[in-house]
Amino acid sequence: MRAFEVNAVDYLLKPVDKSRLRETLNRAQDRIEHAEIAAEQPTSVGPFLERIPVRHREEVVIVPVQQIASIVADGELLNITTMRNERHTITYRLKDLERMLDPGKFIRLGRGTLANVDQIGKVAVMPGGTHMAILANGQKLPVSRIQSRILRERLLKL
């Protein structure tokens, strides 16, 4: 369990086979290179999105980004939940919307979930090195293992 908490790349059993050790080292090197490439990728650049237009029948509701608590992908749809638990649905790709949002204000919790950093009120530790983010509006959002590490680094340290 401890290995999963620290995002282990692989494990080896004694006696260590040289080819297996080489595979493990290659896998670790690939992960390091992938992380370096990701760090070099240009991140979102301002100006960031301030409002999201949401179509409701015959009208368009303007949702201020600062009032968004979470954005959860459901297939081709994005479910936006505000601080007051109002729910809106738009057709958009999460990764495209994420690029338009201030990365200082929103954090990815998992493959299909973004949360407003200021709305995360509690973080519960779950089995397997994951977490559950509990937002100010009562929403409970699971945090993936990989994102749990990022969450700990960003929010859970003084």
Stockholm file with secondary structure:
# STOCKHOLM 1.0

chainA/1-158         MRAFEVNAVDYLLKPVDKSRLRETLNRAQDRIEHAEIAAEQPTSVGPFLERIPVRHREEVVIVPVQQIASIVADGELLNITTMRNERHTITYRLKDLERMLDPGKFIRLGRGTLANVDQIGKVAVMPGGTHMAILANGQKLPVSRIQSRILRERLLKL
#=GR chainA/1-158 SS CHHHHTTCCCCCCSSCCHHHHHHHHHHHHHHHHHHHHHHHSCCCCSSCCCEEEEEETTEEEEEEGGGEEEEEEETTEEEEEETTCCEEEEECCHHHHHHHSCTTTEEEEETTEEEEGGGEEEEEECGGGCEEEEETTSCEEEECHHHHHHHHHHHSCC
#=GC SS_cons         CHHHHTTCCCCCCSSCCHHHHHHHHHHHHHHHHHHHHHHHSCCCCSSCCCEEEEEETTEEEEEEGGGEEEEEEETTEEEEEETTCCEEEEECCHHHHHHHSCTTTEEEEETTEEEEGGGEEEEEECGGGCEEEEETTSCEEEECHHHHHHHHHHHSCC
//
